[in-house]
């Protein structure tokens, strides 16, 4: 569909339907990068369709990887092996994708040539020091603008390190582990809390060796990876918006098939149960093509509404789902999040953007340095009034505001709605299909 700079969301009484969400963005990035480093061809099915993963494929092509795209989201990559990527003739453009920039930095650190990674205006404001510091400790040199992109990575022969980050981050962990594949010795990352483990599972799927001991992950350098045929599960973070909407709107029932059920990603299901929703999960049988990633069917039905408080220890397992969780407040609950300062350095300052957007839709919202509280107005009508919310170029903001707008008294407009192309290009068409037939959705 052509990009929509804004959409109007009409109030809805309920959502109902069965669907399959796009391929998991986090897993697609990792599979593509490891396929490039493997020996032999890899075929990835249900590859994520969004712009972020397109950026990863474009960067890999500039590094000499032969990539062919087939029907139904199938991507075939001919791996080049470790240390065998080609020097790019121009900067690598990561677009809006922080995952592309951070993980690719780890790979480029071990290549025998310099390379520059650039991004769009939003990505160019995002901090990269937490990736730069450990990679430079391994021997590479990285030029930046005060710790922000563009990054010029001067690759070299790397040595292993034991990295202990202060803040848990799956992207930082993954960047160091990918650099560790090219290093002499065994590289380890010890985090203060568990983060998503897609990189560890993907390494094993491509024939690599990974040791996990509590919150410490280690990889020996120099190991050879082999090409594989793998199916990417549905993106749980994209599914989160439908699960939240189903939990919040009375009489709703949404069933999502073939969605990823990695236990480092599914903490939202317990949050929805605390909110009062009925949640059923059916795991699919694990097959060789699943790369060790659990998947299955999730069904959510609304029941009652409660108050939700997300504590700092819960944040690492919910970081991408927090915008969706915030939308629960529009439907009658109250949502408080603490310990989530990391949200300020995402595609937008998500704390400021959420608070401003929900206020614009007629909700009460309090901003704190590390979080927020969202609730229905105590002095206004029982439902949010509706209004105009600005997604600020952030795909998760656009989707969160759309879910919240379903509870409003009047139609609401989401400006910058085209940001959904980053992860879920068909989001608004899917919303139109799930709402009751009498509810209309369209451009203003």
N, C-alpha and C positions, 0 to 999 in steps of 0.2 A: 504494500500500500504506500502511497506517497506520504512523506512525513507530515504530521499534524503539529503545528506549533501550539495549538490549544484544543482541548476537547471539553464538551459540556457533559456532565454526569447528572442524570436525573435521579431523584430518590427511588429506591427499590424496596420492596417488602421482603423479598427473599431471593436466594440463589439456589439453583438446582441443576445438577448435571454431572456427567462423567467426562473426564478429559485426561490428556497426557500433556505435561508441560515440556518446554524445550530441554535439550540436553544440558547437563550440569556445566555451568561456566567454569568453575574452579577445576573440575576434572578434565574438561576439554583442553584448557591451557596446558595442564601437566602432561596429558597423554601426547599432545602434539610436540611438546618440547623433548620429551623422552624418546618419542619416535624418531625425532631428528638426530638424536645422539645414539640411537640403536644401530645395529648392523642388519641390513635387509629391510624389506618393505613392511609397513604397518597399515592396517585398514581400521579406521575408526568410524563406527556407525552412530547415528543420532548425535552427531557433533553439534555443539551449541551454535545457534544461528546468529547471535548478536554481534554487534560491532566490536566488542572487546576481543572476542576470540578470532574475528577476522583480522584484527591487528596483529595477533600472535602469528597467524599463518603468513601474513604479508612480511613480517620481520624474518621469519624462517626462510621464506623464498629469497629474500635479499642476502641471506647467509648461505645460499647455494643449495637449499633443500628442494628436491623435486616433489611438488605437491599437486595432486590431481583430485578434483572434486566431482563426485558423482551425484546421482539422485538421492533424495530423501536424507540429506545430511550426511552422506558418506564421504570421508576424506581419506585418501591414500597418500602416505608419505614414504619416500625412499630414504632411509636413514643413512647418515654419513659416518657415524662412529664418533667416539670422543676425540677432541683436538683436531677434527677434520672439517669444521665449517669453513666457509670461504669468506675472505675479507670483503665487506660490503663496499660498493662504489659510492654510496650515499648514506646519510643518516638513516637509522632504523626508526620508523614512526610507530610509537605505541598508542597513538590516539588518546583515548580517555582511560586506558587500561593500566592501572597501577600494578596489577598482577603481571602483565607482560613485561613492564619495565623492571620490576624487582627480580623476578625469577630469571629473566634473560640476562640480567647483570651478573648473576652467579655463573651462568653458562659462559658468558663472554670473558669472565675473569681468567678462565683457563685456556683461552684460544691464543694462538701466536700472532695476533694482530690487534691494533686498536679499533674501536668502533664507538660510534656516538648514538645514543638513544634519545629521541625527542618525544614530546607529547603535545596534546592540545593545551589551551590556556588553563583549564582546570587541573590537568595532571602536572603542569609546570609549576603549580603552586604547592604541590604536595611534598612533604618532607621525605628525604631518602637517606638521612644519616644512619638510621638503624640498619640499613643494608650496606652502606658504604663502609662503615667502621669495621665490621667483621671481615668483609672481603679484602679490605686493605691489609688487615692483620695477616691474611693468608698470602700476601705478596703482591697482589695487583695494585694498580694505581688508578684512582677514579677522580676525574675532574668534574666539578659541579658548580652551580651558582649558589653559594652559601647553603650547600646541602640540598639543593633542589635541582630539578632537571633544567636543561639537558645534562645527561651524564655521558662523559667520554671515558670508556673503560680501556685501560692499557693492559691487555692480557699478558700472562707470563706463566712460568712453572710455579704452581702453588704448593704450599705446605699445609698440612692439616692443623686445625685448631680445635679447642674445646670452648664453645661459645655459650655464655650464660646471659641471655638478654634480661633486662629488667622488666620489660613489658612483653607478655605473650603475643606472638604474631605468627600465624601460619605462613604468611608471605616471607617474612624474614627467615624463619626456620627453613623454608623451602629453598630460598636463594643460597643460604649457606650450605645446605646439603647438596645442591646442584653444583656449586663450586667444589665441594668436597669430592665429587666424582672425579674431578680433574686433578686432585691434589695427591701429594705423596703422604701416605699414612692414613689414619682413620680420623675423620672429622665428626665431632659430636655437637649437638645442640641440647642444652638443658634448660627447659622453660619453667617459669614459676607456676604455670597452670596448663592444663591440656588444651591444645588447639586442634583444628581439623587435621586429619592424618592422610589426606589424599595423596600427598607426595610419597609417603612411605609405602602405601598400598600400590601406587603406580610403579614405583621402583621394583617392587617384588614381582608385579605383573609382567614387567619387561625383563625378568630374569636377574634382577639385581639382588644384592645382599644388604639387608637392613637389620640392625639390632635395636630393639626397643626395651628400655628398662625404666619403668615409671614414666616420668616426664622427659627422659633423656633418649634421644635418637642418634644413632651412629651409623656412618657409612664408610666403608673402605674405599680409597681412591683407586683409580685405574681399572675398575671392573668393567667387563664388556656386557652391554645390553643387547638383546635380540628383538627384532621386530615381532609384533603381535597383531592379532585381530581382536579388537575390543569394542564392546558396546557401551556407550556413555549413558548412565541412568538419567532420569529426569531431574531437573534442578530443584532441590528442596527449597532453596531461597526464593525461587519464583513461585513455587507451589504455596509458599507461606501466605501470600496475599489472598488466595482463594480459601485457604484453611481458616484464616482470620475472619474473612467475610462470612463464611458459613457458620462459624462459631457465634458471630455477633448478630446476625439477622434471624429472628424467630422463624421457624418453619423451614429453614434452609437445610440442604443436604448436598454436599459436594464429595465426589469420589475421584481420586487422582491415582492413575495407574502407572506402573513402571517408574515410580519416583525413587530417588536415592534415599536410603534409610541408614546411611552411615551414622553410627551413634555419636560421633563428634559434631553432627549437624542437626539432630532431631530434638534438641531440648525444647523447641517450641511446642511440641506435642504435650509435654507436661504442663507448660504454661497455659495452654488452652484448656486442659483438664482442670487446672486451678481456677480458671475463669468460669468454669461450669459447663463447658461443651462436652458432648459425647464424642469420643475419639476411638476409632477401631483401626488396627494395623494388621495387615496380612503380609508376611514376608514371603517373597518368591524363593524358589530353590536356587542355590548358588551354582552357577555354571562356569565353565572355564573362560568364557568370553566376558565375564563380568569384572574381571580384574580385581577380585576380592572386595568389590564394592557392593554392600547389601542393597537390595531394592525390593519394592513390593507395592502394595495398594494401601492408601490411607483414605478413610472415610470420616468426615467431620459433620456433625449435626448440632444445631444450636439447642440449648436447654435453658440455662439461667445465666445471669451475669454477675460477676464479682469484681472485687478490687484486686489489681495486680501490682506487685512491687518486685522489680528486678534488682537483685543485690549485686554488688561488685563481683563476687565469685561466680555469678551466673553469666556475666557479660561476655567472656571469651567464646562461650558456646552459642551465643545468640546475636553476635555483633551485626550480622547482615539482616537478621529478622527483627531487630528493634524498631525500625520504621513501621513495619507491618503491625507489630504488637501495639505501638502507639495508637494506631487507628481503632483499636478496640474501644477506646474512651469515647469515641463519637457515638457509639451505639449504646451507651448507658453505664459503662464501667468507669473506673479511674485507673490510670496507668502511671506508675512512678518508676523511673530508671535512675540508678546511681552507679557511679564507678565506670562510666562510659565516655570518658574524655576522648578516647580514640575516635569517637564519631565526629569530632571537629576536624579531622584531617582525612576524611573520605572524599568522595567526588565533590561534595560540598561540605560546609560546616553543618553537619546533619542535625546537631542540637539546635542551632539558630534557625535553620531552615524549617525543621519540624514545628518549633514553637510559633514562628511567624505564619506558617501555612495553616496550622490548626486554629490560630486566632482569627485568621482571615475567613475561615469556614464557620466561625461562630462559637468556638470552644474556648474554655479557660485554659491557659497554658502558662506554666512557670518555668523559666530557664535557670539552670544552675551550671557552674563550670563543668561538672562531670555528668550532667543528665538533665532530667525534666520531669514535670508532672503535667498530665493532660487529663481534663475532666470536662463534663458538660457544665455549662454556665449555671451557677446557683440562682441567678437573678433573672435569667431569660426563659424562653420556652423549653419544653421538655426535650425537644430535638434541636440540633444545631441549625442555625438559620440558613447556612449555605453562603457561598461567596466566591471570591476569586483567589486561588492559591497559586503561588509561583514555585515550580519545582526546582528552580535554580540550576537547570542543566543536569539534574541528578535523577537517574532512572528509578531509584527506590523511593525518592520523594514523590515522583509522579504517581506511582502505583499506590503508595500509602494514602495520598490525598484522595485518589479515586475511590478507595475502599471506604474512607471516612465520609466522603460526599454521598454515599448511598444512604446514609442516615439523616441527611439534611431535610429541612422542610421545603426548600426550593432547589431548583437546579443549580449546580456549582460549575465553575470553570477552572480547569487545571491548565495554567500557562506553562509552556515548555514541556508539553506532553510528549513531544517527539523524542525526549531523552530515553524512553523505554526501548528504543532501538539498540541501546547498549547491551541489554540482556534478554529482552522479551518483545521482539518486534510485533507480535500478534496479540499483545496484552489487551488492547481495547476491543478488538474483534471477539476475543474470548469472553470478556466481560459482557458484551452485548448478547452473547449466546447463553450465558448463565443466568442473567436476570430474567424476571418474568416477562412474557411477551408484550405486556402493556407498557413496559418501561422502555424508553427510547434513549439512544445514545448517539451523539453525532457532533460534528464540528459546529462551533458557534457561528 
